[in-house]
Amino acid sequence: MKMPPILLFLLFPLILFGQEKNIDENLLAVAGYDLVSYFSQDNPQQGREAFAVSWKGARYLFASKKNKAIFQKNPDKYLPAYGGWCAYAMLKGREVDINPKAYHIQQGQLHLFYKTNWVDTRAKWLKDEVTYKTKADKVWAKKLVQNN
């Protein structure tokens, strides 16, 4: 079946960026949560469109002008590991969506996780976080090479 041109146009950003970043159809990353707030608040904060930043093919929202400016000074410091995909799933090379409220800062890097009422991959990760991070880092590096 041939894909209609309009559908191809709409899916192009996902085809182009979807493998390396966990983004929605509007190129929004981390479900619109403020990346800086993960490092500076007790709980991550929902970002606002008024403080949006486009960076490397994704849109990031921030809760304040201050957080937006902090991100813009050093974006790579705040970007989540594994393109924003679930860190635990990356152990097996899987790109699994996340719950933006399930996170862990490890070695200064934001790790996001899949979490529901029945499954908490963050809890699993924390049982052996050093080993898991080493393995997920290797899997992610290999995925990036394969995708480029």
C-alpha positions, 0 to 999 in steps of 0.5 A, a space after each residue: 500500500 502506498 503512503 499518501 504524501 500528506 501522511 508521509 509529510 506528517 510522519 517525517 519528523 518521527 521517521 527522522 528523529 524518532 529513533 534517537 529521541 522520544 518525542 511526540 508528533 509535535 516534536 515535544 520531548 519529555 511530555 513537556 516537562 521542564 528538564 532543569 526542574 529535575 535537577 533543581 526542584 523536589 519534583 519535576 515541573 510541567 513546562 509552558 509553551 511561553 518558555 519553549 526551546 527547540 534543540 536538536 530536533 526536539 521542543 523542550 518546555 520550561 516552567 520559567 524564563 530562568 529555567 529556559 535561560 539555564 538550559 540554553 547556556 548548557 543544553 547537553 547537561 540537562 538532556 535525558 539519557 538515551 534520548 529520553 527513552 526508558 533507561 531500563 528498557 534500553 538495557 535490551 535496546 528497546 525504545 519504550 515511552 516514559 512516565 516523566 514523573 519516574 526519574 533518577 539523576 545518576 552521575 549528573 545525568 537524567 534517567 527517565 523510566 516507564 512506570 504504571 500502577 503495576 510496573 515500576 522500571 525505576 525501582 528495578 534500575 535502582 537495584 543495580 544502577 551502576 551495572 545497568 547504566 554501564 550496559 545501557 550506555 553501551 547499548 545506546 552507543 551501538 544504537 546511535 552508530 546503527 542509526 547513522 
